[in-house]
């Protein structure tokens, strides 16, 4: 027997979902990118404790 699962709506989760959807839509329109190598190097610097390391520059297509 199948039972329907009813989820109660949480206003905070719903608002967060809408914000994330908007952020994804905005990111999909932006054609700039960061290379894998640049992102990896930056993340390695962060992992080594260099929290002031500037993020990699965005490149135009």
Secondary structure, DSSP 8 states (H G I E B T S, - for coil): ----------HHHHHHHHHHHHHHHHHHH---B--HHHHHHHHHHHHTT-TT------B--
